[in-house]
């Protein structure tokens, strides 16, 4: 099965947060291709072309991964660890977009090589500003390394 490449891989188990994020990207015409998976296991399958994503070209990497921490099956820290440990994927920018303000989570993510750690704002307007800022910086300003 062939899967097209995406600009942003959104890994979020909370359907309300996922829908809000997707709606904000679409509302501001921010991204052409966004793909959502609802747990860490699906994220790893997508990123590494396994399971239902067998045949997806790993070389067609997302430009950005938005990753929650608290998820079923495989948590976000485990997903981050797998991404940053693999030569094929370690340069993909990963932004933790999570409700966890726990210092051990923050420390561990940076030790593993996360590119940014953003605590989800509770306030709707602050959340929309955060989404626009993520797009502006990671997809327009940031210059990633050649694949």
C-alpha positions in Angstrom: 0.0 0.0 0.0 1.4 3.4 -1.0 1.0 6.3 1.4 1.6 9.9 0.4 4.0 12.0 2.3 2.8 14.4 4.9 3.9 17.8 6.3 2.9 17.1 9.8 2.3 13.9 11.7 0.0 14.6 14.7 0.2 11.9 17.4 -2.6 12.6 19.8 -4.9 10.2 21.6 -7.4 12.9 22.8 -9.8 13.2 20.0 -10.9 16.7 21.1 -7.3 18.0 21.2 -6.6 16.4 17.8 -9.7 17.9 16.2 -9.0 21.3 17.6 -5.4 21.1 16.3 -6.5 20.0 12.9 -9.3 22.6 12.7 -6.8 25.4 13.6 -4.4 24.3 10.9 -7.1 24.2 8.3 -8.7 27.4 9.5 -5.5 29.3 8.8 -4.6 27.4 5.6 -1.5 26.4 7.4 -0.6 22.9 6.2 -1.3 21.0 3.0 -1.0 17.6 4.4 -1.5 16.6 8.1 -1.9 13.0 9.2 -3.3 12.0 12.6 -2.7 8.9 14.5 -4.2 8.2 17.9 -1.5 6.3 19.8 2.2 5.7 19.9 2.1 2.3 18.3 0.4 3.7 15.2 2.9 6.5 15.1 5.8 4.1 15.1 4.1 2.0 12.4 3.6 5.1 10.3 7.1 6.5 10.8 8.9 3.2 10.1 6.5 1.8 7.5 5.2 -1.2 9.4 1.7 -2.7 10.2 -1.0 -1.1 8.2 1.6 1.3 6.8 3.8 -1.4 5.3 5.0 -0.1 2.0 5.1 3.5 3.0 8.4 4.9 2.0 10.3 5.9 5.1 12.2 8.4 3.0 9.0 10.4 2.7 9.5 11.7 6.2 7.1 14.2 7.8 8.5 17.7 8.0 7.4 17.9 11.6 6.0 15.5 14.3 3.7 16.8 17.0 3.8 14.3 19.8 1.7 13.9 22.9 3.2 12.1 25.9 0.4 10.3 27.7 -0.9 7.8 25.2 -2.1 4.2 25.2 0.1 1.3 24.0 3.3 3.2 23.5 3.8 6.6 25.2 5.2 9.7 23.5 8.6 9.4 25.2 9.1 5.9 23.9 8.1 7.1 20.4 10.6 10.0 20.7 13.3 7.6 21.8 12.7 5.4 18.8 12.7 8.3 16.4 15.9 9.8 17.7 17.7 6.5 17.9 17.3 5.7 14.2 19.6 7.2 11.7 16.8 7.4 9.1 14.6 9.5 11.3 16.7 11.2 14.0 16.7 14.6 12.2 12.9 14.9 11.9 11.9 17.8 14.1 9.8 16.6 17.0 7.7 19.0 19.1 6.1 17.6 22.3 2.7 19.1 22.4 1.4 17.8 25.7 -0.4 18.7 28.9 2.5 17.4 31.1 4.4 20.1 33.0 6.3 17.4 34.9 9.9 18.2 35.1 11.1 14.6 34.7 9.1 14.4 31.4 10.6 17.7 30.2 14.2 16.6 31.2 13.8 13.1 29.6 12.5 14.6 26.3 15.4 17.0 26.0 17.9 14.2 26.9 16.4 12.2 24.0 16.8 15.1 21.6 13.3 16.6 21.3 13.4 19.9 19.3 10.8 21.7 21.4 8.5 21.1 24.4 5.2 22.9 24.5 2.6 22.6 27.3 -0.9 22.7 25.8 -2.6 25.9 26.8 -6.0 25.5 28.4 -7.2 28.8 26.9 -8.5 28.5 23.4 -7.0 31.7 22.1 -3.6 30.8 23.5 -3.9 27.4 21.8 -4.6 28.9 18.4 -1.6 31.2 18.8 0.6 28.3 19.7 -0.6 26.3 16.6 0.1 29.3 14.3 3.5 29.8 15.9 4.4 26.1 15.5 3.6 26.3 11.8 5.4 29.6 11.2 8.6 28.5 12.9 8.9 24.8 12.0 7.5 24.8 8.5 8.4 28.3 7.2 11.5 29.6 9.1 13.3 26.5 10.1 15.8 25.1 7.6 16.0 21.3 8.1 19.0 19.3 7.0 18.9 17.6 3.6 17.5 14.1 3.7 
